[in-house]
Amino acid sequence: MFLPLHVDVPEIRKPWANWIFCAAIVVIFFLTCKITYNFDFSFIFDQKRFGHLMLQEWNVKQIMASMWLHASPTHLIGNLLFLWLFGNAVCTKVGNIKYIVIYLGCGIISGMLCCTTYKSPCLGASAAINGIIGMYLVFYPVNEIEGYWLLGYWYHRNASTNTVPGYFIVPLWFAFDLFGAIFYRNAGIGYLAHIAGFLTGLSIALILLATRLVKMERDEISLPKFLRYGDSGSPQIEVNEDIEKLLLNRGRRLPGKYAVTSQNTQTVKSEQKSQKHVRKDRNPVSHNATKKNKKIVQDGLIHLKCICGKHVKISVENEGKKCRCPRCNITINVPRIYQ
């Protein structure tokens, strides 16, 4: 078992919506629980007074209320831990308003599934939280998750701290729910609801990326890019040592992984001379010049090559101006097409 403690995701905005959800879940638990003195002091859900809020049938009130209820402090703490870690990361990515709609949507869809598959009353926020974890897998598959590997009972000697990427541990949790849904259907745990919530969140996140309602940052790798290019998030490119030093001196870095290749000094000097020659050609020329440079103009576009190897196409209207390379973000001086 892997118990997460921290996710390596920066917060670009305050996840107020998730903080409010966590606080509301705690408050509702203490309002709906009762104290028992059987053999020890404990809090449990007061089913006698609030049992009508548990999900038992197709009732809008029960579907909305059951996702805020918890049976015991252990149930509450476990759900809060996952909601706090993954909810903050997802909320800061999609925004507070979208997060509210998505969280409630995952809970409602999984609640509707519970009405058709389970005969006993259901409660808990696990299904909605699994939807948030599914969204986390889409947005941050390669980000590290730090936690404890637990073997057997909770003893420090049996626990070891480690960091694992999201694409490894999140599918492992999902496989655990699949295993429980197949072999432990009557264990009193809503494995099917967990699966429904996870798949709902996963689908919503993919739709948000496809419609560009949520945009990934330049240094972030989404699940579609990870499945296509691996943990680099982009095709591997080759950069020679001198160009790499030039990029580092300018405070730039290429996205993803790239292979550094050696290059002769004479070749570098010849390239520098050619760049100086191009710079001379970029100076403004007289209005009487009518000879068109056909080498760099094709199909009505100016074709240039950046020092990082990227081929850039620029409109002829921008001749003599400056633009930026979409790969390394270095400024490129666009030459005039008439010389």
ABEGO torsion letter per residue (X at the ends): XBBBABBBBBBABBBAAAAAAAAAAAAAAAAABBBBAAABBBBBBBAAAAAAABBABBBAAAAAAAAABBABAAAAAAAAAAAAAAAAAAAAAAEAAAAAAAAAAAAAAAAAAAAAABABBBBEAAAAAAAAAAAAAAABAABBBBBBBBBEBBBAAABBBBBBBAAAAAAAAAAAAAAAAAABAAAGBBAAAAAAAAAAAAAAAAAAAAAGABBBBAABBBAAAAAAAEAAGBBBBBBBAAAAAAAAAAGBBBBEBBBBBBBBAAAAAAAAAAAAAAAAAABBBBAABABBBAAABBGGBBBBBBAAGBBBBBBAAABGBBBBBAAAGBBBBBBBABX
